[in-house]
Amino acid sequence: MHRPNPFSSVTLHHVPNLISRSPWRRGFILITLALAGFALSPTMRAVDPPPDGGYPNGNTAEGTNALFSLTNGADNTAIGASALASNTTGDSNTGIGFHALVSNTTGANNTATGVQALASSTAGSNNTATGYFALASGNGNNNTANGSQALQKNDFGGNNTAIGSQALFNNTVGSGNTATGAGALFRNGFSFEGDFGASNNTANGFNALFSNMTGQGNTATGAAALFSNTTGFDNTDSGQGSLQNNTTGDNNTANGVGALQNNNANANTATGAVALLNNTTGLNNTANGFNALFSNMTGQGNTAIGFNALKSNTTASNNTATGQGSLQKNTTGTLNAAYGYQALLNNTTGSSNITLGAKAGANVTTGSNNIDIGNIGVAGEGNKIRIGTNGADIDLYSWHPWPWRHRRRRARGGCQLDRSARHGHLLGPIQRSDQIDGQGKRSDFVTSPGYFPLQAGARP
C-alpha cells in the first residue's frame, strides 16, 4: 500500500521572482554591453595602428631603413628614409630628414634636422646641424650649423658656429670660427693649393669675411666687412664695407661705414665713416673722425683726430692733426703738428710747421718751419715764430755771446722772431729792460715798437 501523500490534493500557486523581473537589472546589463562596445571601437583608441617605431634601449626609428644597422646604440631617434641608417653603436643621436646622419656609425650626441644634414659624419660628436646639407661632410666635433649648406664641407674642423645660408660653406679643417649671416666666411680655409686651417675668425653680417682663406684672428661686423680678406691676420672691422678690399693687411682696426675700405697695408686704425677710405699701402696711420685722412693712399705715421682732419693728405707722412679741419688741405707736407680747430687749415705742401690754438697757422700755405701759437700766420711765410696777437704777454730771452752779459726783455703785446734769430720785431712797446753787466750794475729803459738786434749766434 502506498501511503497517501498529504500534498497531492493541494493546489500550489506560483510565486513570482522579483529580482529577475527588476528593471534595474535590465539597465545594468545594457550599460555593460555599451561600455564593452566603446572599448572595442577603433575611434576610442589613442593611436591606430598602434606605434611600431619603438625598439630596445630607447631607440626610435620611423622610415625606410631608419636605424637600419643598429647594434648596441641607445637613445637614438631616426625619422626619415635612411636616417641614421649606418649607426651601429652611437648613442643619443637625433636624425630627422632624408639621409640625416646617414653615415654616422659611432658618433654620439649629434642632432641633424634636414635633408642630408650631417650626412657624411661617421664618428663626429656633439654636432648640431639644421638645414639642407648642413654639416654634410666630415667628422668634426662640437660644430653648430644652422642654415642651408652651412658648414657643408667641414671635415675635421671643430668648435665652429655657422648661422645663415652657406655660412662657413668651404671650411674644412679650421676651428673656432663663428659666422653669422648668409655667405659669412664662405671661403674660409679654401685654396686652390690645398685646405688650410684658418681659425678663430668671427664674421657677423652678409658676406662678412667672404673670401678669407688662411687669415686668422679676424673680426668682421657688418655687410661685406673684410669681404676680400684672404691672408690678413688680426684685423678688427665694424661697419658696412669697412676694410672691404683688404686682402693681406694685418693688425688693422676699422670702425665705421667705409672705414679703411681700400686698405691693403698693416697697423692702421680708422674710427668714423669713410676714415682712411682710400688708404692702400700706408702704414701706422690713425684716423678718428668722419673723413679723417680720407684721401691718404701711401702716407705713413699720420695721426688725424677730428672731422676732416688731414682730409686731403695723400702721400705725406708723420703729420699730426688734432681738431676739426686741422691740416685739412695738406697734401704732401710732412712733419707738421697742428693742434686746434682749423689749425694749419690751408697748408698744402709746407713741412715742419707747429701750430697751437684755434685757427693757428690757418693762413700758412706752402711755408715751412713756422711756429704759430694763437696766431693765424701769413701765407707763403717760412722760418717765422708768431706768438699771440696784440695784448698778449710774453717773455723773451736772449743771450749775449759773452757770458757776463745777459739781457731779459719783457714785451707787452705780440712778438715775432725770425728763424735765423738775428732780429726780433716787437708788436708792442717794451715796458722794461734790465741789463746786467759783469759788475752787477742795472739800468732801466723804455723803447718803442720796432726791430731790436740780437747778437750774432744768439738764441731767441
VOKE-364575 format. One line per 4 residues: for each residue x, y, z of C-alpha. Coordinates in steps of 0.5 Angstrom, whole numbers, plus 500, padded with zeros to 3 digits. Example, Ala and Ser with C-alpha at 12.3 -4.5 7.8 and 13.67 -1.06 7.14 Angstrom:
BEGIN
525,491,516 ~ 527,498,514
This chain:
BEGIN
500,500,500 ~ 502,506,499 ~ 502,512,504 ~ 498,517,502
501,524,500 ~ 498,529,504 ~ 500,535,499 ~ 497,531,493
491,534,493 ~ 494,541,495 ~ 494,546,489 ~ 501,550,489
501,557,487 ~ 507,560,483 ~ 511,566,487 ~ 514,571,482
522,572,482 ~ 522,580,484 ~ 530,580,482 ~ 529,577,475
524,582,474 ~ 527,588,477 ~ 528,594,472 ~ 535,596,475
538,589,473 ~ 536,590,465 ~ 539,597,466 ~ 546,594,469
546,589,463 ~ 545,595,458 ~ 550,599,461 ~ 556,594,461
554,592,454 ~ 555,599,452 ~ 562,600,455 ~ 564,594,452
563,597,445 ~ 566,603,447 ~ 572,599,449 ~ 573,595,442
571,602,438 ~ 577,604,434 ~ 576,611,435 ~ 577,611,442
584,608,442 ~ 590,613,443 ~ 594,611,436 ~ 591,607,431
595,603,428 ~ 599,603,435 ~ 606,605,435 ~ 611,601,431
618,605,432 ~ 620,603,439 ~ 626,599,439 ~ 630,597,445
635,601,449 ~ 631,607,448 ~ 631,608,440 ~ 626,610,436
626,609,428 ~ 621,611,423 ~ 622,611,416 ~ 625,606,411
632,604,413 ~ 632,609,419 ~ 637,606,424 ~ 638,600,419
645,598,422 ~ 644,599,430 ~ 647,594,434 ~ 648,597,441
647,604,441 ~ 642,607,445 ~ 637,613,446 ~ 637,615,438
632,618,434 ~ 631,617,427 ~ 626,620,423 ~ 626,620,415
629,615,410 ~ 636,612,411 ~ 636,617,417 ~ 642,614,422
642,608,417 ~ 649,607,419 ~ 649,608,426 ~ 652,602,430
654,604,437 ~ 653,611,437 ~ 648,614,443 ~ 644,620,444
643,622,436 ~ 637,625,433 ~ 637,625,426 ~ 630,628,422
630,628,415 ~ 632,624,409 ~ 639,622,410 ~ 640,626,416
646,623,420 ~ 646,617,415 ~ 654,615,415 ~ 654,616,423
657,610,426 ~ 660,611,433 ~ 659,619,434 ~ 655,621,440
650,627,442 ~ 649,629,435 ~ 643,633,432 ~ 641,633,425
635,636,422 ~ 634,637,415 ~ 636,633,408 ~ 643,631,408
644,634,415 ~ 651,631,418 ~ 650,626,412 ~ 658,624,412
660,625,419 ~ 662,618,421 ~ 665,619,428 ~ 664,626,430
660,628,436 ~ 657,634,439 ~ 655,637,433 ~ 648,641,431
646,641,424 ~ 640,645,422 ~ 638,646,415 ~ 639,643,408
646,640,407 ~ 648,643,414 ~ 655,640,416 ~ 654,635,411
661,633,410 ~ 667,630,415 ~ 668,628,423 ~ 669,635,426
666,636,434 ~ 663,641,437 ~ 660,645,431 ~ 654,648,430
651,650,423 ~ 644,653,422 ~ 642,654,415 ~ 642,651,408
649,649,407 ~ 652,652,413 ~ 659,649,414 ~ 657,644,409
664,642,407 ~ 667,642,414 ~ 672,636,415 ~ 675,636,422
674,643,424 ~ 672,643,431 ~ 668,649,435 ~ 665,652,429
659,656,429 ~ 655,658,423 ~ 649,661,422 ~ 646,663,416
646,660,409 ~ 652,658,406 ~ 656,661,412 ~ 663,658,413
661,654,407 ~ 668,652,405 ~ 671,651,412 ~ 675,644,412
679,644,418 ~ 679,651,421 ~ 677,651,428 ~ 674,656,433
671,660,427 ~ 664,664,428 ~ 660,666,422 ~ 653,669,423
650,672,416 ~ 649,669,409 ~ 656,668,406 ~ 660,670,412
667,667,412 ~ 664,663,406 ~ 671,661,403 ~ 675,660,410
680,655,409 ~ 680,654,402 ~ 685,655,397 ~ 687,652,390
693,650,393 ~ 690,646,399 ~ 686,646,405 ~ 688,651,411
686,651,418 ~ 684,658,418 ~ 682,659,425 ~ 679,664,431
675,668,426 ~ 669,672,427 ~ 664,675,422 ~ 658,678,423
654,680,417 ~ 652,678,410 ~ 658,676,406 ~ 663,679,412
670,676,411 ~ 667,672,405 ~ 674,671,402 ~ 678,669,408
683,663,406 ~ 688,663,411 ~ 687,669,415 ~ 686,668,423
684,672,429 ~ 680,677,425 ~ 673,680,427 ~ 669,683,422
662,686,424 ~ 657,689,418 ~ 655,687,411 ~ 661,686,407
666,688,412 ~ 673,685,411 ~ 670,682,404 ~ 676,681,401
681,679,406 ~ 685,673,404 ~ 691,672,409 ~ 691,678,413
691,677,421 ~ 688,680,427 ~ 684,685,424 ~ 678,688,427
673,691,423 ~ 666,694,425 ~ 662,698,419 ~ 659,696,413
664,696,407 ~ 670,697,412 ~ 676,694,410 ~ 672,691,405
678,691,400 ~ 684,689,405 ~ 687,682,403 ~ 694,681,406
694,687,411 ~ 695,685,418 ~ 693,689,425 ~ 688,694,422
682,697,426 ~ 676,700,422 ~ 670,702,426 ~ 665,706,421
662,705,414 ~ 667,705,409 ~ 673,706,414 ~ 680,703,411
675,701,405 ~ 681,700,400 ~ 687,699,405 ~ 692,693,404
697,695,409 ~ 698,694,416 ~ 697,697,423 ~ 692,703,421
687,705,426 ~ 681,708,423 ~ 675,710,427 ~ 669,714,423
665,714,417 ~ 670,714,411 ~ 676,715,415 ~ 682,713,412
678,711,406 ~ 683,711,400 ~ 689,708,404 ~ 692,703,400
699,702,403 ~ 700,707,408 ~ 702,704,415 ~ 701,706,422
696,711,421 ~ 691,713,426 ~ 685,717,424 ~ 679,719,428
673,722,426 ~ 669,723,419 ~ 673,724,413 ~ 679,724,417
685,722,413 ~ 680,721,407 ~ 685,722,401 ~ 691,718,404
694,713,400 ~ 701,712,402 ~ 703,716,407 ~ 705,713,414
705,715,421 ~ 700,720,421 ~ 695,722,426 ~ 689,725,425
683,727,430 ~ 677,731,428 ~ 672,732,423 ~ 676,733,416
683,733,420 ~ 688,731,414 ~ 683,730,410 ~ 687,732,403
693,728,405 ~ 695,723,400 ~ 703,721,401 ~ 706,726,406
708,722,413 ~ 709,724,420 ~ 704,729,421 ~ 699,730,427
693,734,427 ~ 688,735,433 ~ 682,739,432 ~ 676,739,427
679,741,420 ~ 686,742,422 ~ 691,741,417 ~ 685,739,412
688,741,406 ~ 695,738,407 ~ 697,734,401 ~ 705,733,401
707,737,407 ~ 711,733,412 ~ 713,733,420 ~ 707,738,421
704,739,428 ~ 697,742,428 ~ 693,743,435 ~ 686,746,435
680,748,431 ~ 682,749,423 ~ 690,749,426 ~ 694,750,419
688,749,415 ~ 690,752,409 ~ 697,749,409 ~ 698,744,403
706,743,402 ~ 709,746,408 ~ 713,742,412 ~ 716,742,420
710,747,422 ~ 708,747,429 ~ 701,751,431 ~ 697,751,437
690,754,438 ~ 684,755,434 ~ 686,757,427 ~ 693,758,429
697,758,423 ~ 691,758,418 ~ 694,763,413 ~ 700,759,412
700,755,405 ~ 707,753,403 ~ 712,756,408 ~ 716,751,413
719,751,419 ~ 714,756,422 ~ 711,756,430 ~ 705,760,431
702,760,437 ~ 695,763,438 ~ 697,767,431 ~ 694,765,424
700,766,421 ~ 702,769,414 ~ 701,766,407 ~ 708,763,404
712,765,410 ~ 717,761,413 ~ 722,761,418 ~ 718,765,423
715,765,430 ~ 709,768,432 ~ 706,768,439 ~ 699,771,440
696,778,438 ~ 696,785,441 ~ 695,784,448 ~ 699,778,449
704,778,455 ~ 710,774,454 ~ 718,774,456 ~ 723,774,451
730,772,453 ~ 737,773,449 ~ 744,771,451 ~ 750,775,449
756,771,447 ~ 760,774,452 ~ 757,770,459 ~ 758,776,463
752,780,459 ~ 745,777,460 ~ 739,781,458 ~ 732,780,460
727,783,456 ~ 719,783,457 ~ 715,785,452 ~ 707,787,453
704,785,446 ~ 705,780,441 ~ 712,779,438 ~ 715,775,432
722,772,431 ~ 725,770,425 ~ 728,763,425 ~ 735,766,424
735,769,431 ~ 738,775,428 ~ 733,780,430 ~ 726,781,433
720,785,431 ~ 716,788,437 ~ 709,789,436 ~ 708,793,443
713,797,447 ~ 718,794,451 ~ 716,797,458 ~ 722,795,462
729,792,460 ~ 734,790,465 ~ 741,790,463 ~ 746,787,468
753,787,466 ~ 759,784,469 ~ 760,789,475 ~ 753,788,477
750,795,475 ~ 743,795,473 ~ 740,800,468 ~ 732,801,466
730,804,460 ~ 724,804,455 ~ 723,803,448 ~ 718,804,442
716,798,438 ~ 721,796,432 ~ 726,792,431 ~ 732,790,436
738,787,434 ~ 741,780,437 ~ 748,779,438 ~ 751,774,433
750,767,435 ~ 745,769,440 ~ 738,765,441 ~ 731,768,442
